[in-house]
Structure formats: C-alpha cells, structure tokens
Amino acid sequence: MELVNWHTDEGWYVHVIVKRTPKYLHVMNTSGMMTIKPVPLVSERKMTPVLFNGESYPVKRLVRHLKRMSKKYGATKAAKKAITRAVLRTHHPSIH
C-alpha cells in the first residue's frame, strides 16, 4: 500500500495504491465511500507520494487511518479486504 496525491483535471485527490498489474493500478478512493477501481498505468505519472516527516507515509499509520475512515464513511467488500490484508502484513511481515 502506498499513499499518493493524484492530480486530475478536477483537482488533487489522495488515493491509496493497493495493487499493481502490468496494465493497471488498483487505487482506493479515500474521500467519501472507499472503493477500489482500476486505472491505467499511464496515470501514475500524475501521482506523487505523500510524505510524512520527509519519508514515505508509514503503512501502520495509513492502515489505522483507513480503518477509522471505513467505519465512518463506509467501504466496499474489496476495500475492507485490502485493509485487512494490509493489517496482516504490518503485524506479520512474513505473510504476503
């Protein structure tokens, strides 16, 4: 999981990159209802990583915020599953 700022025609948005495939990035929307959608890999050029104290955003902190946001705003089954996988990876790094 990686937290990124994404510049689109409508403005800047914060998304989480959940999975990378050869053609698509699967990103989770963090504003409002949390959903995962595939976007073309080309759109990664318009994304910049979110930094925390000069380093990439910590995954444990990101997971904590995502869990809170999913309870408050709601999330699809796929988004909840991605958050659960991230929780398992942070607590048990040997699990992929």
N, C-alpha and C positions, 0 to 999 in steps of 0.2 A: 504494500500500500504506500502510496506517495501522494502528498497533498500538493496541489498545483493551483496557480492562478491561470485562468484561461481567458484570453482576450478574443471576444467575438464581435460581430457587427453591432450587437445590442449593448456591449459593455464588458466589464471584467466580472468573472464568476470564479468561485472557489469550488473545485471538484477534487475527488479522490480517484487516482488511477488504481483500479482494482486488479486488472489483468491485462497483459499484452499478448496479442496474437500476431501472426505475420501481416495481416491486413488491417486489424482494428485495435483500438484501445478501448477497454471497457471502463467507463468512468461512472462514478456515483455522484449524483447531484447532492449538494449539501444545503441548498436553500429550499425550504419547504419540504414536501414529501420526498423522502430519499428513494431514488430509483437508480437502476444501473442501465446504461444504454451504450451500445457500441458506436464509436465514432471513427472515421478513417484515420489511419496512422499519420497522414499528412498534417492533420490538425495539431499534432504535437509541437510543431514549430511555433505555434502561438501560445504555448504553455510555458510558464516559468515556475520553478519550485518555490514553495513557501518556506521561508527561513525562520528559525527560532534561535535567537542569540547567535546569529551568524552561521548556524549549521542547519542541515536539513531537519524538518519538523520531526520530533520523536514519535515513533509509532505507538508507544504505550499511551502517550498523551492524546494522540489522534484517536485511538480506539476509545479512550474514556469519553472524549467529546462526542464521538459518533454514537455511542450507546445512549448518552443522555439525549442527543438530538432525535434519535429514532423513537424514544419514548414520548418526547414532546410533540414532534411533528408527524410521526408515523414513517413506516418504511415497508417496502415490498418484501416478499419472502426472500428473493435473491439478495437484496441489500442486507437483510438480517443475517443470512447465511455467510456473506462476505465478512461482516463484522465479527461473527462467531469464529470464522477461520482465522482472522487476524488476532483475536483474543488468544486462541490456542497457540498460535505461532509465537506470541510475545511471552506467554508463560512456559511453553515447551518448545524451544528453538529447534529441536530435532524433528518435530512434526512439520511436514511440508504441505 
